[in-house]
Amino acid sequence: EEAKEELLQHGVDEKNIDVFRVPGSFEIPFIIKNILDSNRKYHGIIALAAIIRGETPHFDFVAGEVTRGIGRLVLEYGIPVTFGIITANTMDEAIDRAGGKVGNRGREAARTLLETLGIVEEL
């Protein structure tokens, strides 16, 4: 919600904002690819999630694959995808980074997208 609010505050029309919820972080690159393959035109995408470290190496695999997958899509499609993925050791740490003591990752990702689009527009 904070990412959407940031976009609205910067003049993005609400009808130009789509929100897609995915079942898990690992599915984010797959859903982004399908969004970009659809007939809809997107200027950019904000990827938001939290990946919490557990007792197994699963965290490292998921975080790495999500990062690589998003990076490949950015280069393949030439559409900016801002990385608002929180990787945290604990739920409390994730909450602090999602909108608590350490700022708001959604708002930061929205600002990054707007700045990136501004730079591309100047080229």
DRENPA-3360 file (N, C-alpha, C; in nm, 2 decimals, always signed):
BEGIN
1 = EEAKEELL = +0.08/-0.12/+0.00/+0.00/+0.00/+0.00/+0.09/+0.13/+0.00 ~ +0.20/+0.12/+0.07/+0.28/+0.24/+0.08/+0.35/+0.27/-0.06 ~ +0.38/+0.17/-0.13/+0.44/+0.19/-0.27/+0.33/+0.26/-0.36 ~ +0.21/+0.21/-0.35/+0.10/+0.27/-0.43/+0.08/+0.41/-0.39 ~ +0.08/+0.44/-0.26/+0.06/+0.58/-0.21/+0.17/+0.67/-0.26 ~ +0.29/+0.62/-0.26/+0.40/+0.70/-0.31/+0.38/+0.74/-0.46 ~ +0.34/+0.64/-0.54/+0.32/+0.66/-0.68/+0.21/+0.77/-0.70 ~ +0.10/+0.75/-0.62/-0.01/+0.85/-0.63/+0.03/+0.99/-0.59;
9 = QHGVDEKN = +0.11/+1.00/-0.49/+0.16/+1.13/-0.44/+0.25/+1.20/-0.55 ~ +0.31/+1.12/-0.64/+0.39/+1.17/-0.74/+0.32/+1.18/-0.87 ~ +0.19/+1.18/-0.87/+0.11/+1.21/-0.99/+0.07/+1.09/-1.08 ~ +0.10/+0.97/-1.04/+0.06/+0.85/-1.12/-0.09/+0.83/-1.10 ~ -0.16/+0.82/-1.21/-0.30/+0.80/-1.20/-0.33/+0.66/-1.15 ~ -0.43/+0.65/-1.06/-0.46/+0.52/-1.00/-0.49/+0.41/-1.10 ~ -0.56/+0.45/-1.21/-0.60/+0.35/-1.31/-0.47/+0.29/-1.38 ~ -0.36/+0.36/-1.36/-0.23/+0.31/-1.42/-0.15/+0.22/-1.33;
17 = IDVFRVPG = -0.21/+0.19/-1.21/-0.14/+0.11/-1.11/-0.21/-0.03/-1.10 ~ -0.15/-0.13/-1.13/-0.20/-0.27/-1.11/-0.12/-0.34/-1.00 ~ -0.19/-0.41/-0.91/-0.13/-0.48/-0.80/-0.16/-0.63/-0.82 ~ -0.05/-0.71/-0.82/-0.06/-0.85/-0.84/+0.00/-0.92/-0.71 ~ -0.07/-1.01/-0.65/-0.02/-1.08/-0.53/+0.02/-1.22/-0.58 ~ +0.13/-1.26/-0.53/+0.18/-1.39/-0.57/+0.19/-1.48/-0.44 ~ +0.18/-1.62/-0.47/+0.18/-1.71/-0.35/+0.31/-1.71/-0.27 ~ +0.42/-1.68/-0.33/+0.55/-1.69/-0.26/+0.65/-1.61/-0.34;
25 = SFEIPFII = +0.76/-1.58/-0.27/+0.87/-1.50/-0.33/+0.93/-1.56/-0.45 ~ +0.95/-1.69/-0.45/+1.01/-1.76/-0.56/+0.93/-1.74/-0.69 ~ +0.80/-1.72/-0.68/+0.71/-1.71/-0.80/+0.72/-1.57/-0.86 ~ +0.78/-1.47/-0.79/+0.79/-1.33/-0.84/+0.84/-1.32/-0.98 ~ +0.96/-1.38/-1.02/+1.01/-1.36/-1.15/+0.91/-1.42/-1.26 ~ +0.85/-1.54/-1.23/+0.76/-1.60/-1.32/+0.64/-1.51/-1.35 ~ +0.58/-1.46/-1.24/+0.47/-1.37/-1.26/+0.51/-1.24/-1.33 ~ +0.62/-1.18/-1.30/+0.67/-1.06/-1.37/+0.68/-1.10/-1.52;
33 = KNILDSNR = +0.74/-1.21/-1.56/+0.76/-1.25/-1.70/+0.62/-1.26/-1.77 ~ +0.52/-1.32/-1.70/+0.39/-1.33/-1.76/+0.32/-1.19/-1.77 ~ +0.34/-1.11/-1.68/+0.29/-0.97/-1.69/+0.35/-0.90/-1.81 ~ +0.48/-0.91/-1.83/+0.55/-0.85/-1.94/+0.52/-0.91/-2.07 ~ +0.48/-1.04/-2.07/+0.44/-1.11/-2.19/+0.29/-1.08/-2.23 ~ +0.22/-1.02/-2.14/+0.08/-0.99/-2.16/+0.06/-0.88/-2.26 ~ -0.06/-0.85/-2.31/-0.08/-0.74/-2.40/-0.08/-0.61/-2.34 ~ -0.07/-0.60/-2.21/-0.07/-0.47/-2.14/+0.07/-0.41/-2.15;
41 = KYHGIIAL = +0.07/-0.27/-2.16/+0.20/-0.20/-2.16/+0.23/-0.15/-2.02 ~ +0.35/-0.19/-1.97/+0.39/-0.14/-1.84/+0.52/-0.06/-1.86 ~ +0.53/+0.05/-1.79/+0.65/+0.13/-1.80/+0.75/+0.08/-1.69 ~ +0.71/+0.02/-1.59/+0.79/-0.04/-1.48/+0.71/-0.12/-1.39 ~ +0.79/-0.20/-1.31/+0.73/-0.29/-1.21/+0.80/-0.27/-1.08 ~ +0.73/-0.28/-0.97/+0.79/-0.28/-0.84/+0.77/-0.42/-0.78 ~ +0.87/-0.48/-0.75/+0.86/-0.62/-0.68/+0.88/-0.60/-0.53 ~ +0.78/-0.64/-0.46/+0.79/-0.63/-0.31/+0.76/-0.77/-0.25;
49 = AAIIRGET = +0.84/-0.80/-0.15/+0.83/-0.93/-0.07/+0.92/-0.92/+0.05 ~ +0.90/-1.02/+0.13/+0.99/-1.04/+0.24/+1.03/-1.19/+0.25 ~ +1.16/-1.21/+0.25/+1.21/-1.35/+0.26/+1.28/-1.36/+0.40 ~ +1.23/-1.44/+0.48/+1.28/-1.45/+0.62/+1.37/-1.58/+0.63 ~ +1.49/-1.56/+0.69/+1.58/-1.67/+0.70/+1.52/-1.77/+0.80 ~ +1.53/-1.90/+0.76/+1.49/-2.01/+0.85/+1.60/-2.09/+0.90 ~ +1.58/-2.21/+0.93/+1.68/-2.30/+0.99/+1.76/-2.38/+0.88 ~ +1.72/-2.36/+0.75/+1.78/-2.44/+0.64/+1.83/-2.34/+0.54;
57 = PHFDFVAG = +1.91/-2.39/+0.44/+1.97/-2.30/+0.34/+1.87/-2.26/+0.24 ~ +1.74/-2.30/+0.25/+1.63/-2.26/+0.16/+1.63/-2.11/+0.14 ~ +1.65/-2.03/+0.24/+1.65/-1.88/+0.23/+1.75/-1.84/+0.13 ~ +1.87/-1.89/+0.13/+1.97/-1.84/+0.04/+1.94/-1.88/-0.10 ~ +1.88/-2.00/-0.12/+1.84/-2.04/-0.26/+1.73/-1.95/-0.31 ~ +1.63/-1.93/-0.23/+1.51/-1.85/-0.28/+1.56/-1.71/-0.31 ~ +1.63/-1.64/-0.21/+1.67/-1.51/-0.23/+1.76/-1.49/-0.35 ~ +1.85/-1.58/-0.37/+1.94/-1.58/-0.49/+1.87/-1.59/-0.62;
65 = EVTRGIGR = +1.78/-1.69/-0.63/+1.70/-1.71/-0.75/+1.61/-1.60/-0.78 ~ +1.54/-1.54/-0.68/+1.45/-1.43/-0.71/+1.53/-1.31/-0.76 ~ +1.65/-1.29/-0.70/+1.73/-1.18/-0.75/+1.78/-1.20/-0.89 ~ +1.83/-1.32/-0.92/+1.88/-1.35/-1.06/+1.77/-1.34/-1.16 ~ +1.65/-1.40/-1.12/+1.54/-1.40/-1.21/+1.49/-1.26/-1.25 ~ +1.48/-1.17/-1.15/+1.44/-1.03/-1.17/+1.55/-0.96/-1.26 ~ +1.67/-0.98/-1.23/+1.78/-0.92/-1.31/+1.78/-0.96/-1.45 ~ +1.75/-1.09/-1.48/+1.74/-1.14/-1.62/+1.63/-1.07/-1.69;
73 = LVLEYGIP = +1.51/-1.06/-1.62/+1.39/-1.00/-1.69/+1.42/-0.85/-1.72 ~ +1.48/-0.78/-1.63/+1.51/-0.64/-1.66/+1.59/-0.62/-1.79 ~ +1.69/-0.71/-1.80/+1.78/-0.70/-1.92/+1.71/-0.75/-2.04 ~ +1.63/-0.86/-2.03/+1.56/-0.92/-2.14/+1.45/-0.82/-2.20 ~ +1.38/-0.76/-2.11/+1.26/-0.68/-2.16/+1.29/-0.53/-2.16 ~ +1.40/-0.49/-2.10/+1.43/-0.34/-2.10/+1.33/-0.26/-2.02 ~ +1.26/-0.32/-1.93/+1.16/-0.26/-1.84/+1.22/-0.26/-1.70 ~ +1.22/-0.14/-1.63/+1.28/-0.14/-1.50/+1.19/-0.21/-1.40;
81 = VTFGIITA = +1.25/-0.30/-1.32/+1.18/-0.37/-1.21/+1.26/-0.33/-1.08 ~ +1.20/-0.25/-1.00/+1.27/-0.21/-0.88/+1.26/-0.32/-0.77 ~ +1.37/-0.34/-0.70/+1.38/-0.45/-0.61/+1.35/-0.41/-0.47 ~ +1.22/-0.43/-0.43/+1.18/-0.40/-0.30/+1.17/-0.53/-0.21 ~ +1.26/-0.63/-0.24/+1.25/-0.75/-0.17/+1.34/-0.74/-0.04 ~ +1.27/-0.76/+0.07/+1.34/-0.76/+0.20/+1.39/-0.90/+0.23 ~ +1.52/-0.91/+0.26/+1.58/-1.03/+0.31/+1.62/-1.00/+0.45 ~ +1.56/-1.08/+0.54/+1.58/-1.06/+0.69/+1.60/-1.18/+0.76;
89 = NTMDEAID = +1.67/-1.17/+0.87/+1.70/-1.28/+0.96/+1.58/-1.32/+1.05 ~ +1.50/-1.22/+1.08/+1.38/-1.24/+1.17/+1.26/-1.16/+1.12 ~ +1.14/-1.20/+1.16/+1.02/-1.13/+1.13/+1.03/-0.99/+1.18 ~ +1.08/-0.97/+1.30/+1.09/-0.83/+1.35/+1.18/-0.74/+1.26 ~ +1.29/-0.80/+1.22/+1.38/-0.72/+1.13/+1.30/-0.69/+1.00 ~ +1.23/-0.78/+0.94/+1.15/-0.76/+0.82/+1.05/-0.65/+0.84 ~ +0.98/-0.65/+0.95/+0.88/-0.55/+0.98/+0.94/-0.41/+1.00 ~ +1.06/-0.40/+1.06/+1.13/-0.28/+1.07/+1.16/-0.22/+0.94;
97 = RAGGKVGN = +1.20/-0.31/+0.85/+1.24/-0.26/+0.71/+1.13/-0.24/+0.62 ~ +1.01/-0.30/+0.65/+0.90/-0.29/+0.56/+0.82/-0.16/+0.59 ~ +0.84/-0.10/+0.71/+0.76/+0.02/+0.74/+0.78/+0.06/+0.88 ~ +0.88/+0.01/+0.95/+0.90/+0.04/+1.09/+1.01/+0.13/+1.11 ~ +1.10/+0.10/+1.19/+1.21/+0.18/+1.24/+1.31/+0.22/+1.13 ~ +1.32/+0.14/+1.02/+1.43/+0.15/+0.92/+1.38/+0.21/+0.79 ~ +1.26/+0.27/+0.79/+1.21/+0.32/+0.67/+1.10/+0.23/+0.61 ~ +1.06/+0.26/+0.48/+0.96/+0.18/+0.42/+1.01/+0.13/+0.28;
105 = RGREAART = +1.03/+0.00/+0.27/+1.09/-0.05/+0.15/+0.99/-0.03/+0.03 ~ +0.86/-0.03/+0.05/+0.77/-0.01/-0.06/+0.78/+0.13/-0.12 ~ +0.78/+0.23/-0.03/+0.80/+0.37/-0.07/+0.94/+0.39/-0.14 ~ +1.04/+0.33/-0.08/+1.17/+0.34/-0.14/+1.18/+0.28/-0.29 ~ +1.11/+0.17/-0.30/+1.11/+0.10/-0.43/+1.03/+0.19/-0.53 ~ +0.92/+0.25/-0.49/+0.84/+0.33/-0.58/+0.92/+0.46/-0.62 ~ +0.99/+0.52/-0.53/+1.07/+0.64/-0.56/+1.18/+0.60/-0.66 ~ +1.24/+0.48/-0.63/+1.35/+0.43/-0.72/+1.30/+0.41/-0.86;
113 = LLETLGIV = +1.18/+0.35/-0.88/+1.12/+0.33/-1.01/+1.09/+0.47/-1.08 ~ +1.04/+0.56/-1.01/+1.01/+0.69/-1.07/+1.14/+0.76/-1.11 ~ +1.24/+0.75/-1.03/+1.37/+0.81/-1.06/+1.43/+0.75/-1.19 ~ +1.42/+0.61/-1.19/+1.48/+0.54/-1.30/+1.40/+0.57/-1.43 ~ +1.27/+0.58/-1.42/+1.19/+0.62/-1.54/+1.23/+0.76/-1.59 ~ +1.25/+0.85/-1.49/+1.29/+0.99/-1.53/+1.43/+0.99/-1.60 ~ +1.52/+0.91/-1.56/+1.65/+0.90/-1.62/+1.64/+0.85/-1.76 ~ +1.56/+0.74/-1.78/+1.54/+0.68/-1.91/+1.47/+0.78/-2.00;
121 = EEL = +1.38/+0.86/-1.95/+1.31/+0.96/-2.03/+1.40/+1.07/-2.08 ~ +1.51/+1.10/-2.01/+1.60/+1.20/-2.05/+1.70/+1.15/-2.16 ~ +1.71/+1.02/-2.17/+1.81/+0.97/-2.27/+1.77/+0.99/-2.41;
% end
